[in-house]
Amino acid sequence: MSNNKNFWPFLLGTAVGAGITWLFASKDGKETLNNLKKKAEEMKDEVNDWLENRNMTKSDNSDNKTS
């Protein structure tokens, strides 16, 4: 229950911080959105690569155990 009480102020602080950052950003809004989209795609690719490598490692380990 205490974690739930701490969650809302954290969420509110995050939203306020993001809003302030957005207002004072030195780049144009469209440029910022494009940069965010590009970074999100890069992160998605990295996570997919990590998951793929992790799954390959698990399958290699399971193959070794059955052999």
N, C-alpha and C positions, 0 to 999 in steps of 0.2 A: 504494500500500500504506500509506503514512503517513497518508493521509486516513482510511482505515479504522480505524487506531489511535486517531485523534482523535475519531472518531464516537461510540464507546461511552461514554467519559467525559462527552461533551457530552449524550448521550441520558440517561445516569444522572443528571447534574446537573439536567437539565430535569425529569425525573420527581420527583426529590427536592424541587426548588423548587416544583413544582405541588402536591405533597402538603402541604408546609408551608403554602403559601398557602391551600389548601383548609381545613386545620385551624384557621388563625387568621382566616379570613374572618369578617367581622362580620355577615353575612347568614345566614339560614336556608338549608339545603342545597337545598330545593325552589325557593326564590326565586333562588338562584344559578344553578341549572340552567335555570330559565325565562329568566333574563337571558342565559345563554350561548346558549340556543336562539334567542332573539330576535336577538342579535348575529350568530349564524351565518347566519340567514335574511337579515339585512340585507346581510351581506358577499356571500352568494350572489347576491342581487339586483344588487348593485353590479358584481360580476364578470360576470354575464350581460349587464347593460347595456353594460359596457365591451367585451365580446366582440362584441355586436351592432353597436355603433358601429364597431368595428374592421373587422368583416366588411363593413359598408356602405361604409366608406371604401375598402377594397380593391376592392369591386365597382365603385365609382364610378371609381377609377383605371383599372381594366381596361376599363371602358366607354369611357373617354376615349382609351385607347391604340388600341382597335379602330376608333374612329370616324375 
